[in-house]
Amino acid sequence: MSVTATLDIVVRALAAQAGVAESSVDPDKPLSAVPGIESVKALRAITEIEDECDVVIPDDFLFETATVRELADFVAELAREGSTI
């Protein structure tokens, strides 16, 4: 899976859970900067991302991630390595 495709999945999941347009999710800003995002909504988005990309994202990674793009890069790397559920 390409990094671009993964970024699209991450942005779509975050926007859907936050109830905002995908265009309002800036990939170069922290997850906490997504308008309307809360921890529960972020965790639901992570579950969606895991299901769609067939990966497992470590629980603590969400707190270590600086930006939406870094999350997408990490998910793409997990997918390449075959870190499946």
C-alpha positions, 0 to 999 in steps of 0.5 A: 500500500502506498503512503499516499493511499494510506494518508487518504485512509487516515485522513478519511477515518479521522474526518469521519470520526470527528464529523468534519470534511476531509479537507479540514484535516491538515496532514502536517498538524498533530492529531489533536489539531483535527477539529472536533477530535477527542480521544474516544473518536481518535481511538475509533479512527485508529480501529477503522485504520487498522481494519482497512489496512490490516495492521495493528497499531501499538496503543502507545503510538497514538501518544507518540505521533506528532502529525497525521502524516507521521501516523500514515507513514507508520501505518504504511510501514506496518503494512509493508512489513506485514504486521497483520491482525 
